[in-house]
Amino acid sequence: MSSQYNLTSNEKNVLIALDALKSASPDELAAKAEMKVETAMQAAFLLEEKELTHVDEKIIETFALTAEGEKSAKDGLPERQVINGISGPTSMDELRDKFSPAIAGIATGWLRRKGWANIENGMVVPKGTATVGEDESVLERFAGQERTAEELEADPKLLKNLLKRKLVVKNQEKRRSVLPTDASSALVAEGIEIIEEVAQINAEMLKSGEWKNKTFRPYNIQTEPRPIYGAKIHPYQRLINQMKGIFLDMGFTEIKGDSIQSSFWNFDSLFQPQDHPAREMQDTFHLSSTSDLPDEYKDKVCAMHEHGGDTGSTGWGSKWSEEIACKNVLRTHTTAVTIKYLADNPEAPVKAFSIDRAYRRETIDPTHTPEFEQLEGVIMDKDMSFSNLLGCLAEFYHRMGFEDVRFRPGYFPYTEPSVEPEVYVEGLGWVELGGAGVFRKEVTHPLGIKYPVLAWGLGVSRLAMLKLGLKDLRQLYHSDIDWLRKSEVCQL
C-alpha cells in the first residue's frame, strides 16, 4: 500500500513517529523522527499534499508585562500608591514631593476615573473604598511570565486599557501541530519498510557499479515547479511613465520643484485671496519656517490683490500681508512649480509639465490620501485659445486609452474660463479627473507674462485607479508583493 504513495525515507520516518505521538509540535516530531525540524516539517507538508497528514496552524496571542508593568505589579499602580499613601485631602505639590511628578500626574486621572478620589480646588480628596480592581488582579496573574488572555482570565477591554497604559505588550506567535489522518494510520498499521534511498548518483557509484544495487528516491515529474516571478515596474510607476512619455512626445519640457513652497508661490501669485478657506489648517500643512519674497514681483502681486493694479480689475479689495505670503507650506498643488517656471521664463513659447507629489490635510479613506500625485501642465504662446486647451487635453486622454472625453464648465480662482475634463468609463459613467482653464490676467500680469497661458492640473492617482480597475486608492502605495506578482494589471 505504501508504494502507491511513493514515500521517501524521511516521509516514512515522520509517519512512524507521528503514529506514536498522535499529535506533535514541529520540535516533538523532529525529536521523535531523529531529524532536523526543517527536514521533518518539509516531509510533513509533502505528506499533507498526499492527504497523509494535516498541519494545523494557529496564531497565538500572548501578553507580557513591560518594565513599567513589572514595576506596577510589584509596587502597585500609580493610583494605588497614591491612594494608599494619603489619609485626607492632599495638594498636588505634596503628591509630587511625596511620590514623583510622573506618578502624581498619572495617578490623579485614574483616581477620578476609578472613583477613588475627587479633585477639588487643586486638592486630591479620597472618597469611598479603593477596592482592588480587576486590572490589579490581572497584573498579579502574570507572575513574571507571558500569558494568554485565557490564562489571565482577562476581559479584552481591560487588556486594551493595559496596552494603552503601556503596562503590557502583545506578542503573536504562529504555532503548528502535525496530526495523522485515517489513511496514514492504516498505512502504518499495515507496516512501513524503510530502505535507504539514494537521491543522486556520484562518480564512485558509476565506477564500481554499486548503483545497480541501490534504491533510488522516486521523482514525481507531475509536480508543479516553483513559480518564478520576474522583476517588473510597479503598475503605478508604469502609468506615470506613460503619461510622461505622452507629454514629451507632444513637445513638452518636464520640470521639477521643491515640496516646500512659500505661500506667495503656492497661493498669492495665483491670485488666491489670503482669507481663502483653502489656506486654513483643514486643507494645508502649514510650516513654522518662512521664505524671502521675490522683490521683482511682490509689489505687483500686492497691488493686484488690493486694487487690481493697472489691469482694470478690482482685485480683492483687502489688505495684502507680506507676513502671510512669507509663510512656508507643503505645496497643495504643483501649480506652485509651474507658475514660478513661467515667471522665470516669460518669453513665448513655453510648453512645460510636471508629475509630482502634492500635500493636503485629508482623512485617509479609499479615495483620499494626504499625499497624492498631480499632473500639472502649461502652454504659453501668442494666439493660444481655449479651444487649444481642450484639444490638448482631449489628445492626452485619447492617448491614455479613453475614447470618450468631454468638458464640463468649472470654477477655479486663477483661471477663466475653467473646465473639468471627464472621461467615460464603462460601469461608472462619466468620471471627473481634474481641472483646467486659461490663467486670468490677475495671475499673469504681475509676473510679466504677456501671452495667454493654458493650464491644467489632473489627478494622476484617480486616473491610475480607473486604468488599473482598483477600488481603493491606498493599493497604489502598498508594498503587497503578492498583488504585484499575481494581479492581472501587474502583468502588462
Backbone torsions as a table, in degrees:
resi	resn	phi	psi	omega
1	MET	NA	-36.1	-178.2
2	SER	-66.4	-24.5	-177.3
3	SER	-67.3	-27.2	-178.3
4	GLN	-69.6	-18.5	179.8
5	TYR	-94.1	-10.1	-177.5
6	ASN	51.4	58.0	-176.9
7	LEU	-82.3	142.0	174.2
8	THR	-83.6	168.6	177.6
9	SER	-59.9	-41.4	179.9
10	ASN	-62.8	-41.5	179.8
11	GLU	-65.1	-39.8	178.4
12	LYS	-63.4	-44.3	178.9
13	ASN	-61.1	-41.0	179.6
14	VAL	-65.3	-41.5	179.3
15	LEU	-62.3	-43.8	179.5
16	ILE	-63.4	-43.6	179.5
17	ALA	-64.8	-41.5	-177.5
18	LEU	-69.0	-33.4	178.3
19	ASP	-64.3	-32.7	178.5
20	ALA	-76.9	-36.0	-175.6
21	LEU	-86.8	-27.2	-176.6
22	LYS	72.3	-46.3	175.4
23	SER	-148.5	134.9	-173.3
24	ALA	-147.6	146.4	169.6
25	SER	-77.4	164.9	178.1
26	PRO	-54.4	-41.8	-179.5
27	ASP	-66.2	-42.6	179.8
28	GLU	-64.9	-41.7	-179.6
29	LEU	-64.7	-43.9	-179.4
30	ALA	-64.4	-40.3	179.7
31	ALA	-64.9	-43.7	-179.1
32	LYS	-66.9	-37.8	-178.6
33	ALA	-85.1	-5.7	179.6
34	GLU	57.9	54.1	176.2
35	MET	-148.5	171.0	179.3
36	LYS	-67.6	153.1	-179.5
37	VAL	-58.9	-43.7	-178.6
38	GLU	-61.1	-40.8	-179.2
39	THR	-68.4	-42.3	-179.7
40	ALA	-63.6	-42.4	-178.5
41	MET	-72.5	-32.7	175.2
42	GLN	-61.4	-43.4	177.6
43	ALA	-64.9	-39.3	-179.9
44	ALA	-63.2	-40.5	178.9
45	PHE	-68.4	-38.3	176.6
46	LEU	-64.2	-39.2	177.4
47	LEU	-67.0	-32.3	178.3
48	GLU	-64.9	-36.8	176.9
49	GLU	-63.2	-28.4	179.2
50	LYS	-93.2	8.0	178.5
51	GLU	61.8	33.4	177.4
52	LEU	-105.8	-12.0	173.7
53	THR	-142.2	166.6	172.4
54	HIS	-132.4	122.3	179.3
55	VAL	-99.6	112.6	-178.4
56	ASP	-96.2	130.1	179.9
57	GLU	-118.9	132.7	177.5
58	LYS	-134.1	141.6	174.0
59	ILE	-94.3	115.3	-179.0
60	ILE	-101.6	124.8	176.0
61	GLU	-94.9	126.7	175.3
62	THR	-124.3	158.5	-178.6
63	PHE	-124.2	144.3	178.9
64	ALA	-137.9	152.8	178.8
65	LEU	-75.7	139.2	169.3
66	THR	-78.5	176.4	176.7
67	ALA	-59.4	-39.3	178.1
68	GLU	-67.5	-37.6	178.7
69	GLY	-65.6	-41.1	178.1
70	GLU	-62.7	-38.8	179.1
71	LYS	-66.0	-40.0	179.6
72	SER	-69.6	-34.9	177.9
73	ALA	-66.1	-33.1	-178.1
74	LYS	-83.4	-49.9	-173.4
75	ASP	-97.2	-13.7	-175.8
76	GLY	104.2	151.2	176.2
77	LEU	-62.1	154.8	-179.8
78	PRO	-51.7	-41.8	-179.1
79	GLU	-68.1	-32.4	177.3
80	ARG	-68.9	-42.5	179.6
81	GLN	-60.7	-41.6	-177.1
82	VAL	-71.0	-47.3	-176.0
83	ILE	-66.3	-31.2	177.3
84	ASN	-78.7	-17.8	-174.4
85	GLY	-98.0	-2.2	178.6
86	ILE	-124.0	152.1	-178.4
87	SER	-115.3	-7.4	-178.5
88	GLY	-166.1	-169.9	180.0
89	PRO	-52.8	131.2	-175.6
90	THR	-137.0	135.0	-179.5
91	SER	-75.5	160.2	179.0
92	MET	-64.2	-35.3	178.7
93	ASP	-63.8	-40.2	178.2
94	GLU	-64.4	-41.1	179.1
95	LEU	-62.1	-43.8	-179.0
96	ARG	-63.3	-39.0	-180.0
97	ASP	-70.6	-40.2	-174.7
98	LYS	-75.7	-37.2	-178.4
99	PHE	-109.2	-97.3	172.9
100	SER	-163.8	157.3	178.5
101	PRO	-56.5	-37.1	-178.2
102	ALA	-66.5	-49.6	-179.3
103	ILE	-63.3	-43.7	-179.6
104	ALA	-61.4	-42.0	-179.1
105	GLY	-64.4	-44.1	-179.8
106	ILE	-69.2	-42.0	-172.3
107	ALA	-64.5	-40.4	-172.9
108	THR	-59.6	-42.9	179.3
109	GLY	-63.8	-43.4	-178.6
110	TRP	-73.3	-29.2	175.4
111	LEU	-61.9	-41.6	179.1
112	ARG	-71.0	-42.4	-177.5
113	ARG	-63.6	-38.2	-179.3
114	LYS	-85.2	-4.2	179.2
115	GLY	74.9	22.4	-179.7
116	TRP	-87.3	-20.8	-177.5
117	ALA	-160.1	160.8	173.0
118	ASN	-114.5	159.1	173.5
119	ILE	-109.1	112.4	-176.7
120	GLU	-127.4	116.6	178.9
121	ASN	53.4	43.0	177.5
122	GLY	77.8	7.0	-179.8
123	MET	-112.3	140.6	173.8
124	VAL	-88.5	117.2	-174.9
125	VAL	-114.3	109.9	179.5
126	PRO	-62.0	149.2	175.5
127	LYS	-148.6	148.4	177.2
128	GLY	63.7	-159.4	-179.3
129	THR	-111.7	126.5	-178.7
130	ALA	-86.2	78.7	-179.2
131	THR	-71.2	155.2	-179.3
132	VAL	-63.2	126.4	-178.1
133	GLY	-87.4	165.4	179.6
134	GLU	-65.0	-32.1	178.2
135	ASP	-63.3	-38.2	178.5
136	GLU	-68.4	-38.0	179.7
137	SER	-66.0	-39.9	179.7
138	VAL	-64.8	-41.1	178.6
139	LEU	-60.3	-37.1	178.9
140	GLU	-68.8	-33.7	-176.7
141	ARG	-69.0	-18.6	178.1
142	PHE	-62.2	-41.2	179.8
143	ALA	49.9	37.4	175.4
144	GLY	76.7	11.6	-178.3
145	GLN	-126.5	161.0	172.9
146	GLU	-71.5	140.3	-178.4
147	ARG	-137.0	152.4	170.9
148	THR	-85.3	166.9	178.8
149	ALA	-61.7	-35.1	179.5
150	GLU	-67.3	-41.6	179.1
151	GLU	-64.4	-33.7	-179.6
152	LEU	-82.0	-14.7	-176.0
153	GLU	53.1	45.7	-173.3
154	ALA	-109.2	140.6	174.8
155	ASP	-69.4	137.1	-179.4
156	PRO	-54.8	-38.1	-180.0
157	LYS	-64.9	-37.6	179.2
158	LEU	-66.4	-43.6	178.2
159	LEU	-62.4	-36.7	178.1
160	LYS	-62.3	-40.4	178.5
161	ASN	-66.5	-39.8	178.2
162	LEU	-65.6	-35.6	176.3
163	LEU	-65.9	-42.3	179.1
164	LYS	-63.0	-36.2	179.6
165	ARG	-78.9	-1.1	179.6
166	LYS	59.2	33.2	174.5
167	LEU	-92.9	-18.4	-175.7
168	VAL	-137.6	147.1	172.1
169	VAL	-119.7	151.0	-179.7
170	LYS	-107.7	134.0	177.1
171	ASN	-120.4	148.0	176.9
172	GLN	-120.3	134.6	-178.2
173	GLU	-134.6	132.8	177.5
174	LYS	-87.8	121.4	179.7
175	ARG	-114.9	131.9	-179.6
176	ARG	-113.5	146.3	171.0
177	SER	-137.0	141.5	-178.3
178	VAL	-107.6	130.6	-177.3
179	LEU	-125.1	145.2	176.4
180	PRO	-78.6	161.1	172.9
181	THR	-107.7	172.7	177.8
182	ASP	-61.4	-37.6	-179.0
183	ALA	-64.9	-40.1	-179.5
184	SER	-70.1	-36.1	178.1
185	SER	-63.8	-41.0	178.1
186	ALA	-65.6	-37.3	-179.6
187	LEU	-64.9	-43.4	179.7
188	VAL	-68.2	-39.3	179.5
189	ALA	-62.3	-34.3	178.4
190	GLU	-69.4	-30.1	-179.6
191	GLY	112.7	125.8	179.3
192	ILE	-115.7	124.4	178.4
193	GLU	-96.5	125.5	-179.6
194	ILE	-100.5	116.2	179.9
195	ILE	-116.8	137.0	177.9
196	GLU	-62.0	127.1	-177.9
197	GLU	-113.7	149.7	179.1
198	VAL	-109.7	130.4	-179.7
199	ALA	-94.5	-21.5	-175.2
200	GLN	-149.9	136.8	176.7
201	ILE	-83.6	136.2	175.7
202	ASN	-112.8	175.6	-175.6
203	ALA	-62.9	-37.6	-178.7
204	GLU	-62.7	-41.4	179.0
205	MET	-61.7	-40.2	-178.9
206	LEU	-67.6	-42.2	-178.7
207	LYS	-65.9	-42.7	-174.8
208	SER	-86.0	-15.2	-176.1
209	GLY	78.7	8.6	-177.9
210	GLU	-62.5	-26.2	-176.6
211	TRP	-60.5	-23.4	-178.3
212	LYS	-65.5	-26.4	-177.1
213	ASN	-101.2	6.9	-178.2
214	LYS	-93.6	153.4	172.4
215	THR	-100.9	124.1	-175.5
216	PHE	-97.6	140.2	179.2
217	ARG	-64.6	127.7	-177.9
218	PRO	-69.5	149.0	176.8
219	TYR	-117.9	134.1	178.0
220	ASN	-96.8	105.2	-176.9
221	ILE	-75.2	-6.6	178.5
222	GLN	-88.0	-9.4	-178.9
223	THR	-63.3	132.2	179.2
224	GLU	-65.1	131.3	177.3
225	PRO	-69.1	158.1	178.4
226	ARG	-66.2	128.8	-178.3
227	PRO	-65.3	141.8	177.4
228	ILE	-113.9	123.9	-178.3
229	TYR	-106.5	117.6	179.6
230	GLY	-74.4	155.1	177.4
231	ALA	-69.6	144.5	179.5
232	LYS	-152.0	161.0	178.0
233	ILE	-74.2	137.2	176.7
234	HIS	-54.0	136.2	-176.1
235	PRO	-57.4	-33.1	178.3
236	TYR	-67.8	-44.1	177.8
237	GLN	-64.9	-35.1	179.4
238	ARG	-63.1	-40.6	178.1
239	LEU	-68.8	-38.4	176.8
240	ILE	-62.1	-42.0	177.6
241	ASN	-62.5	-37.7	178.6
242	GLN	-63.9	-43.4	178.7
243	MET	-62.4	-43.4	177.8
244	LYS	-60.0	-44.6	-178.9
245	GLY	-59.5	-38.4	-179.7
246	ILE	-62.6	-47.9	-178.3
247	PHE	-70.3	-34.6	175.9
248	LEU	-65.3	-40.1	177.4
249	ASP	-64.6	-27.2	-179.9
250	MET	-87.2	7.0	174.2
251	GLY	89.7	16.6	179.9
252	PHE	-86.9	158.1	173.9
253	THR	-104.8	132.0	178.3
254	GLU	-84.3	134.3	-179.6
255	ILE	-124.8	158.9	178.9
256	LYS	-132.1	160.7	177.6
257	GLY	-155.6	172.9	-177.1
258	ASP	-75.6	146.8	176.0
259	SER	-70.1	-31.7	176.8
260	ILE	-90.4	122.7	-179.3
261	GLN	-129.3	152.3	173.2
262	SER	-73.6	155.0	175.7
263	SER	-60.8	-25.1	178.9
264	PHE	-59.0	-52.9	-177.4
265	TRP	-77.3	-31.5	-176.8
266	ASN	-77.1	-31.4	-175.4
267	PHE	-127.2	-56.8	-168.1
268	ASP	-64.3	-43.1	-178.7
269	SER	-65.0	-19.6	179.0
270	LEU	-95.5	17.3	176.9
271	PHE	57.4	39.5	176.1
272	GLN	-99.0	120.0	-173.7
273	PRO	-60.5	149.6	-175.5
274	GLN	-71.4	-12.3	174.8
275	ASP	-105.8	21.0	180.0
276	HIS	-70.4	138.7	-178.0
277	PRO	-56.9	-28.3	-178.5
278	ALA	-64.5	-16.9	179.0
279	ARG	-84.7	-9.4	-177.4
280	GLU	-72.9	164.3	-173.3
281	MET	-60.3	-25.6	-176.4
282	GLN	-70.9	-16.6	-178.3
283	ASP	-113.4	-31.1	-169.1
284	THR	-116.8	140.5	171.9
285	PHE	-87.7	103.1	179.5
286	HIS	-86.6	139.6	-179.5
287	LEU	-108.4	161.3	-179.4
288	SER	-82.6	-13.1	-177.5
289	SER	-85.4	166.7	178.5
290	THR	-133.0	166.6	177.1
291	SER	-130.1	153.9	175.1
292	ASP	-72.6	145.2	178.4
293	LEU	-87.6	146.2	178.5
294	PRO	-70.4	119.5	-175.7
295	ASP	-60.7	-33.4	-174.7
296	GLU	-73.6	-14.2	-175.9
297	TYR	-119.5	-25.8	-167.2
298	LYS	-62.2	-39.8	-178.5
299	ASP	-68.1	-37.3	180.0
300	LYS	-69.9	-39.4	177.0
301	VAL	-65.9	-39.8	177.1
302	CYS	-58.8	-48.6	-179.2
303	ALA	-62.1	-38.9	-179.3
304	MET	-64.2	-41.9	-179.9
305	HIS	-67.8	-41.3	-172.0
306	GLU	-80.0	-40.6	-176.6
307	HIS	-145.9	4.3	177.4
308	GLY	91.6	2.9	178.2
309	GLY	59.2	-138.3	-179.3
310	ASP	-106.6	27.5	-176.6
311	THR	-95.1	-11.9	-174.6
312	GLY	93.7	-9.0	176.4
313	SER	-75.9	155.6	177.8
314	THR	-90.7	-5.3	-177.1
315	GLY	64.5	-157.3	179.0
316	TRP	-97.5	-12.0	175.2
317	GLY	72.8	16.5	179.6
318	SER	-125.7	161.2	-178.4
319	LYS	-67.4	130.6	179.5
320	TRP	-95.2	133.0	-174.2
321	SER	-108.9	122.2	174.3
322	GLU	-65.1	-34.6	-178.8
323	GLU	-60.2	-42.6	178.4
324	ILE	-68.1	-41.8	-177.6
325	ALA	-65.0	-26.8	-178.4
326	CYS	-74.9	-24.1	-172.6
327	LYS	-66.9	135.8	-179.2
328	ASN	-84.7	150.3	176.0
329	VAL	-139.3	161.1	164.4
330	LEU	-76.1	125.9	-171.8
331	ARG	-53.4	131.9	179.9
332	THR	-87.5	-11.3	175.7
333	HIS	-159.0	158.2	179.0
334	THR	-82.9	2.4	173.8
335	THR	-60.9	-27.6	176.8
336	ALA	-59.7	-31.3	179.9
337	VAL	-77.1	-45.9	-175.8
338	THR	-69.8	-35.4	-179.7
339	ILE	-67.3	-37.2	176.9
340	LYS	-68.7	-36.3	177.7
341	TYR	-63.4	-40.0	177.5
342	LEU	-65.7	-40.1	178.7
343	ALA	-62.7	-36.9	179.2
344	ASP	-79.0	-17.3	-178.7
345	ASN	-133.0	69.8	-172.6
346	PRO	-78.5	-7.6	-177.3
347	GLU	-88.5	132.2	179.8
348	ALA	-74.3	154.7	-2.7
349	PRO	-91.7	154.1	175.0
350	VAL	-132.0	126.9	173.8
351	LYS	-131.5	109.0	-175.2
352	ALA	-138.5	152.1	176.1
353	PHE	-144.7	160.4	178.9
354	SER	-144.8	132.8	170.9
355	ILE	-117.6	106.7	-174.0
356	ASP	-153.5	178.9	-171.6
357	ARG	-92.5	141.4	174.0
358	ALA	-123.3	166.1	-170.8
359	TYR	-136.8	131.3	175.6
360	ARG	-146.3	151.9	-179.5
361	ARG	-78.0	88.6	-179.8
362	GLU	-114.5	146.5	170.9
363	THR	-76.2	128.5	-176.1
364	ILE	-71.4	125.9	175.3
365	ASP	-152.5	-176.3	-176.0
366	PRO	-59.0	-18.8	-178.0
367	THR	-121.3	3.8	-179.2
368	HIS	-139.3	140.5	171.5
369	THR	-140.2	155.2	-179.5
370	PRO	-69.1	-19.8	176.8
371	GLU	-121.5	137.5	-179.3
372	PHE	-156.3	157.1	178.6
373	GLU	-90.4	143.4	178.6
374	GLN	-131.3	138.2	176.3
375	LEU	-100.2	112.1	-176.5
376	GLU	-111.4	138.4	178.5
377	GLY	-147.3	151.9	175.8
378	VAL	-142.0	147.0	169.1
379	ILE	-128.8	124.2	177.4
380	MET	-125.3	120.2	179.4
381	ASP	-166.2	162.6	177.8
382	LYS	-72.1	149.8	178.7
383	ASP	66.4	14.0	174.7
384	MET	-70.2	139.9	-177.2
385	SER	-129.3	171.0	179.3
386	PHE	-61.9	-35.8	179.7
387	SER	-66.1	-32.6	175.3
388	ASN	-61.5	-39.7	178.8
389	LEU	-62.0	-48.4	-179.2
390	LEU	-63.0	-39.0	179.4
391	GLY	-65.4	-41.3	179.9
392	CYS	-63.7	-45.8	-179.0
393	LEU	-68.5	-39.7	177.8
394	ALA	-61.4	-41.1	178.4
395	GLU	-62.4	-41.6	179.1
396	PHE	-61.0	-48.5	-177.6
397	TYR	-68.2	-34.3	175.2
398	HIS	-62.0	-42.9	179.6
399	ARG	-68.0	-23.4	175.8
400	MET	-81.4	-3.9	174.5
401	GLY	102.7	7.7	178.3
402	PHE	-96.8	118.8	-176.2
403	GLU	-76.6	-41.3	-175.1
404	ASP	-104.2	119.3	-179.9
405	VAL	-129.0	137.5	175.3
406	ARG	-141.8	167.7	-177.4
407	PHE	-129.4	131.9	-178.7
408	ARG	-113.2	135.3	179.1
409	PRO	-55.1	140.6	-179.3
410	GLY	-140.8	-180.0	177.2
411	TYR	-133.0	131.6	172.0
412	PHE	-140.1	144.0	-173.3
413	PRO	-60.4	-24.2	-171.5
414	TYR	-116.1	7.9	175.7
415	THR	-130.2	148.0	176.1
416	GLU	-163.1	117.7	1.1
417	PRO	-72.8	164.0	-178.4
418	SER	-130.9	147.7	178.6
419	VAL	-139.8	162.1	172.5
420	GLU	-119.7	111.2	179.8
421	PRO	-69.6	142.3	178.5
422	GLU	-132.3	146.9	175.3
423	VAL	-122.5	153.0	-179.7
424	TYR	-95.9	126.7	179.4
425	VAL	-120.6	125.6	-179.6
426	GLU	-57.0	127.4	179.1
427	GLY	92.6	-19.9	-179.8
428	LEU	-113.6	-24.7	-175.6
429	GLY	85.3	-150.5	-178.7
430	TRP	-81.0	129.5	-177.1
431	VAL	-121.9	125.4	179.5
432	GLU	-78.8	137.4	-172.8
433	LEU	-127.3	14.7	177.5
434	GLY	153.0	-160.9	179.8
435	GLY	-139.9	154.1	-178.7
436	ALA	-155.8	164.9	177.8
437	GLY	171.0	-172.4	177.3
438	VAL	-105.8	125.9	-179.1
439	PHE	-55.5	136.0	177.2
440	ARG	-69.5	156.8	177.7
441	LYS	-62.8	-25.9	177.9
442	GLU	-65.7	-20.0	177.0
443	VAL	-90.1	-48.2	-172.4
444	THR	-78.4	-38.5	-172.8
445	HIS	-60.0	-47.5	-178.6
446	PRO	-64.4	-19.5	-177.9
447	LEU	-96.9	4.5	177.1
448	GLY	76.4	22.0	179.2
449	ILE	-91.9	121.3	-170.4
450	LYS	-99.4	-16.2	-174.5
451	TYR	-112.0	161.8	-179.9
452	PRO	-60.9	145.3	178.8
453	VAL	-122.3	118.6	173.6
454	LEU	-90.0	131.8	-174.0
455	ALA	-139.6	150.1	177.0
456	TRP	-151.5	152.0	173.4
457	GLY	-134.7	114.0	-172.8
458	LEU	-113.2	143.5	179.5
459	GLY	-78.8	109.0	-177.1
460	VAL	-71.5	-45.7	-175.9
461	SER	-66.0	-38.0	178.5
462	ARG	-65.8	-40.5	176.7
463	LEU	-62.1	-40.5	179.1
464	ALA	-64.3	-40.7	178.7
465	MET	-59.4	-40.8	179.3
466	LEU	-66.7	-44.5	-177.8
467	LYS	-67.4	-34.5	-175.9
468	LEU	-95.3	-4.5	178.1
469	GLY	68.7	35.4	-177.6
470	LEU	-94.7	151.1	176.6
471	LYS	-101.9	-18.5	-174.3
472	ASP	-127.0	118.8	-179.1
473	LEU	-57.6	-31.3	-175.8
474	ARG	-65.7	-20.3	178.3
475	GLN	-62.4	-26.6	-179.9
476	LEU	-65.6	-22.4	-173.6
477	TYR	-112.4	-6.1	179.8
478	HIS	-78.2	141.6	176.0
479	SER	-91.4	64.4	-179.2
480	ASP	-91.0	95.7	-174.1
481	ILE	-64.5	-32.5	-179.9
482	ASP	-66.6	-41.3	177.2
483	TRP	-65.3	-43.0	-179.6
484	LEU	-63.5	-34.0	-179.1
485	ARG	-77.4	-40.0	-165.8
486	LYS	-111.5	-20.9	-177.8
487	SER	-64.8	140.1	-177.9
488	GLU	-60.4	-37.8	-176.4
489	VAL	-67.5	-17.9	-179.5
490	CYS	-91.1	-3.8	-176.5
491	GLN	-94.5	-7.1	-175.6
492	LEU	-70.5	NA	NA
